[in-house]
Amino acid sequence: MPPLDISGLITDLSAISSIAVIAGAVFVIFQLRQNSRLIKETILENRANASFALLERITDESFATRRKNMIDAVKKYKDLNWEGFDDSLDDFQVRNFAYIYELIGQFARENIVDLTTVRKALQYLVVYDWVAFAPVAQHLMQRFNLAVNPWENFEWLADETRKHMELREQQTKTSARNK
């Protein structure tokens, strides 16, 4: 029996091995790209779901009632120099109502919900409600000796929305003048 030439076999196996490694690398790259697309789509879907859930909450009938109660309570206790407000049911209800906007602002800042969608959906509501709530924020900051506004995301959301509305108003005026 003639001696077996292993060097040719080793060369062939080495070539096959190199092709397998290259094919594996191509497959891994393909999988990574697919996973990246799936992750992006999932993030977008989650953002949309969170946005819809928040917007559904503010269009609920109870939101209007809670909003009215907050505005009435602030007017009442501000005129009384906050006497009887602290730790009352009105106090807790006002803070709880403001917390809805605080969370929406936080979610928008952290890109969990889309700021543009939130601004367009809330429009003047968040601005008006911040103006109504700001005296409570000041009172509570003094009461608890806080240097930082605990409703900073609510205030930020109102400011961002106000800026957006002012920009739209300017664009509308410019557009009307150009016609």
C-alpha positions as CSV (number, residue, x, y, z in Angstrom):
1,M,0.0,0.0,0.0
2,P,1.5,3.4,-1.0
3,P,2.2,5.9,1.7
4,L,-0.7,8.3,2.4
5,D,-0.1,11.9,1.4
6,I,-1.6,13.8,4.5
7,S,-0.3,17.2,3.4
8,G,-2.9,17.5,0.7
9,L,-5.6,16.4,3.0
10,I,-4.5,18.9,5.6
11,T,-4.5,21.7,3.0
12,D,-8.0,20.8,1.9
13,L,-9.3,20.6,5.5
14,S,-7.6,24.0,6.3
15,A,-9.4,25.6,3.3
16,I,-12.7,24.1,4.3
17,S,-12.2,25.3,7.9
18,S,-11.4,28.9,6.6
19,I,-14.5,28.9,4.5
20,A,-16.6,27.7,7.5
21,V,-15.2,30.5,9.7
22,I,-15.9,33.1,7.1
23,A,-19.5,31.8,6.6
24,G,-19.9,31.7,10.4
25,A,-18.8,35.4,10.7
26,V,-21.2,36.4,7.9
27,F,-24.0,34.6,9.7
28,V,-23.2,36.3,13.1
29,I,-23.1,39.7,11.4
30,F,-26.5,39.0,9.8
31,Q,-27.9,37.9,13.1
32,L,-26.6,41.0,14.9
33,R,-28.2,43.2,12.3
34,Q,-31.5,41.4,12.6
35,N,-31.4,41.6,16.4
36,S,-30.7,45.3,16.2
37,R,-33.7,45.8,14.0
38,L,-35.9,43.8,16.3
39,I,-34.7,45.7,19.3
40,K,-35.3,49.1,17.6
41,E,-38.8,48.0,16.6
42,T,-39.6,46.7,20.1
43,I,-38.4,50.0,21.6
44,L,-40.6,52.0,19.2
45,E,-43.6,49.8,19.9
46,N,-43.0,50.2,23.7
47,R,-42.7,53.9,23.3
48,A,-46.0,54.0,21.3
49,N,-47.8,51.8,23.9
50,A,-46.5,54.0,26.8
51,S,-47.6,57.2,24.9
52,F,-51.0,55.8,24.2
53,A,-51.5,54.7,27.8
54,L,-50.6,58.1,29.1
55,L,-52.7,59.9,26.6
56,E,-55.6,57.5,27.4
57,R,-55.2,58.5,31.0
58,I,-55.5,62.2,30.4
59,T,-58.5,61.8,28.1
60,D,-60.3,59.8,30.7
61,E,-63.4,61.5,32.2
62,S,-61.9,61.4,35.7
63,F,-58.9,63.5,34.6
64,A,-61.1,66.5,33.9
65,T,-62.7,66.1,37.3
66,R,-59.3,65.8,39.0
67,R,-58.0,68.8,37.0
68,K,-61.0,70.9,38.1
69,N,-60.6,69.9,41.7
70,M,-56.9,70.8,41.6
71,I,-57.5,74.2,40.2
72,D,-60.3,74.9,42.7
73,A,-58.2,73.7,45.7
74,V,-55.2,75.8,44.7
75,K,-57.3,79.0,44.3
76,K,-59.1,78.3,47.6
77,Y,-56.0,77.6,49.7
78,K,-53.8,80.2,48.0
79,D,-56.4,82.9,49.1
80,L,-56.2,81.4,52.6
81,N,-52.4,81.6,52.6
82,W,-52.4,77.8,52.6
83,E,-54.1,77.5,56.0
84,G,-55.7,74.1,56.3
85,F,-54.1,72.8,53.1
86,D,-51.1,70.9,54.5
87,D,-51.9,67.2,54.8
88,S,-55.5,67.7,53.9
89,L,-57.3,65.5,51.3
90,D,-57.0,68.5,48.9
91,D,-53.3,68.6,49.5
92,F,-52.9,64.9,48.6
93,Q,-55.2,65.1,45.7
94,V,-53.5,68.1,44.2
95,R,-50.1,66.5,44.6
96,N,-51.3,63.3,43.1
97,F,-52.8,65.1,40.1
98,A,-49.5,67.0,39.6
99,Y,-47.7,63.7,39.8
100,I,-49.4,62.5,36.5
101,Y,-47.7,65.4,34.7
102,E,-44.5,64.8,36.6
103,L,-44.4,61.2,35.3
104,I,-45.3,62.3,31.8
105,G,-42.5,64.8,31.9
106,Q,-40.0,62.3,33.3
107,F,-41.0,59.7,30.6
108,A,-40.6,62.4,27.9
109,R,-37.2,63.5,29.2
110,E,-36.0,59.9,29.3
111,N,-37.3,59.2,25.8
112,I,-39.7,56.5,27.1
113,V,-42.5,58.5,25.4
114,D,-42.1,60.8,22.4
115,L,-41.9,64.5,23.5
116,T,-43.3,65.7,20.2
117,T,-46.4,63.5,20.6
118,V,-46.9,64.5,24.2
119,R,-46.6,68.2,23.4
120,K,-49.0,68.0,20.5
121,A,-51.5,66.0,22.6
122,L,-51.4,68.1,25.8
123,Q,-50.8,71.5,24.2
124,Y,-52.2,74.3,26.5
125,L,-53.4,71.8,29.2
126,V,-49.9,71.2,30.6
127,V,-49.0,74.9,30.4
128,Y,-52.2,76.1,32.0
129,D,-52.0,73.4,34.7
130,W,-48.4,74.2,35.6
131,V,-49.4,77.9,36.0
132,A,-52.2,76.8,38.3
133,F,-50.0,74.3,40.2
134,A,-46.8,76.5,40.5
135,P,-48.0,78.2,43.7
136,V,-48.4,74.8,45.3
137,A,-45.0,73.8,44.2
138,Q,-43.5,77.0,45.8
139,H,-45.5,76.4,49.0
140,L,-44.4,72.8,49.3
141,M,-40.8,73.6,48.6
142,Q,-40.9,76.1,51.5
143,R,-42.9,73.8,53.7
144,F,-40.4,70.9,53.3
145,N,-37.4,73.3,53.0
146,L,-36.5,72.1,49.5
147,A,-34.1,73.9,47.2
148,V,-35.1,71.8,44.2
149,N,-38.6,71.6,42.7
150,P,-39.9,68.1,43.2
151,W,-42.1,68.7,40.2
152,E,-39.3,69.8,37.9
153,N,-40.3,67.4,35.1
154,F,-43.9,68.9,35.2
155,E,-42.4,72.4,35.0
156,W,-40.0,71.3,32.2
157,L,-42.8,69.7,30.2
158,A,-44.9,72.9,30.5
159,D,-41.9,75.0,29.5
160,E,-41.1,72.8,26.5
161,T,-44.8,72.9,25.4
162,R,-45.0,76.6,25.8
163,K,-41.9,77.1,23.6
164,H,-43.4,74.8,21.0
165,M,-46.7,76.7,21.1
166,E,-44.9,80.0,20.8
167,L,-42.9,78.7,17.8
168,R,-46.1,77.5,16.1
169,E,-47.8,80.9,16.8
170,Q,-44.8,82.7,15.2
171,Q,-44.9,80.4,12.2
172,T,-48.6,81.0,11.8
173,K,-48.2,84.8,12.0
174,T,-45.3,84.7,9.5
175,S,-47.3,82.5,7.2
176,A,-50.3,84.8,7.4
177,R,-48.2,87.8,6.6
178,N,-46.6,86.1,3.6
179,K,-50.0,85.4,2.0
